[in-house]
Amino acid sequence: MTSTFDALEAGHAQYYLALQHKKNKRYSEAIDSFVASLHFVEARTKLHALEQLAILYEHQMKDYEQALYYTQEGIRLIQNNGQWRVEQKQKWEISWEKRLHRLGNKK
């Protein structure tokens, strides 16, 4: 008997695998799994995956261009999501803008 997973379940599997890789300091594998999860998870998990990608690229890979890219993607996701409460979006935007500013200083 075979079992099939829907795209959301597969996306979550990639996301949790990425967290495990990061914990085990397998950063390249973590990045690959976070990227693989992006297209299949809901917006809140996607936002967290984008944040993790920005963090990994900034601190582990020292690739500030990629960190900046994922930070900008996160900010776009926050701004374009109409389902989140305004207060929540504002809190996230402040946090993400700080990251953006810090990255701008590193370039």
Buried (B, 14 or more C-beta within 10 A) or exposed (E): EEEEEEEEEBBBBBBEBBBEBBEEEBBEBBBBBBBBBBEBBEEEBBBBBBBBBBBBBBEBBEEBEBBBBBBBBBBEBBEEBEEBEEEEBEEBBEEBEEBBEEBEEEE
